[in-house]
């Protein structure tokens, strides 16, 4: 699997494989903040049709966010 966010507004910092089809995703902080992350924008390639993948957003946090 290929993760890519080297484009304008891409914010994936790191993807860590923790299982056969499971990944922990670490995002860059939102622009002009020091500790908030409430959105994600990246692309994934080289996936297999019919395979289920699980993505855990490790640091998707902001007080009073819809993700809480």
C-alpha positions in Angstrom: 0.0 0.0 0.0 1.3 3.5 -0.8 0.3 6.6 1.2 0.9 10.0 -0.4 0.4 13.5 1.0 3.1 15.5 -0.7 0.6 17.9 -2.3 -1.1 21.1 -1.3 -2.9 20.7 2.0 -1.8 17.1 2.3 -1.4 16.4 6.1 -0.4 12.8 6.6 2.8 12.7 8.6 3.3 8.9 9.0 1.5 5.6 8.4 2.6 2.6 10.5 1.5 -0.9 9.6 0.4 -2.7 12.7 -1.4 -5.7 11.2 -2.1 -7.5 8.0 -4.4 -4.7 6.7 -4.4 -2.3 9.7 -2.5 1.0 9.9 -2.0 3.7 12.5 -2.1 7.1 10.8 -0.4 10.2 12.4 -1.4 13.5 11.0 0.3 16.9 10.9 -1.2 19.6 13.1 -3.7 21.9 11.4 -2.2 25.1 10.0 -1.7 27.9 12.5 -2.3 25.6 15.5 0.1 23.9 17.9 -1.8 20.9 18.9 -5.1 20.5 16.9 -5.9 18.1 14.2 -9.5 17.9 13.0 -9.2 17.0 9.3 -7.3 14.6 7.0 -6.3 14.8 3.4 -4.1 12.2 1.7 -4.3 9.5 -1.0 -3.8 5.8 -0.9 -2.6 3.6 -3.8 -1.7 0.0 -4.6 -4.7 -1.4 -2.8 -6.3 -4.8 -3.5 -9.9 -5.1 -4.7 -12.1 -6.9 -2.2 -9.8 -6.3 0.8 -10.9 -4.5 3.9 -8.5 -2.1 5.4 -8.6 -0.5 8.9 -7.1 3.0 9.6 -6.7 4.3 13.1 -6.2 8.1 13.3 -4.0 8.4 16.3 -4.0 12.1 16.8 -7.3 13.4 15.3 -8.1 15.7 18.2 -9.6 19.1 18.9 -11.7 20.1 21.9 -15.4 20.3 21.0 -14.8 18.7 17.6 -17.3 16.5 15.8 -14.7 13.7 16.1 -14.8 13.6 19.9 
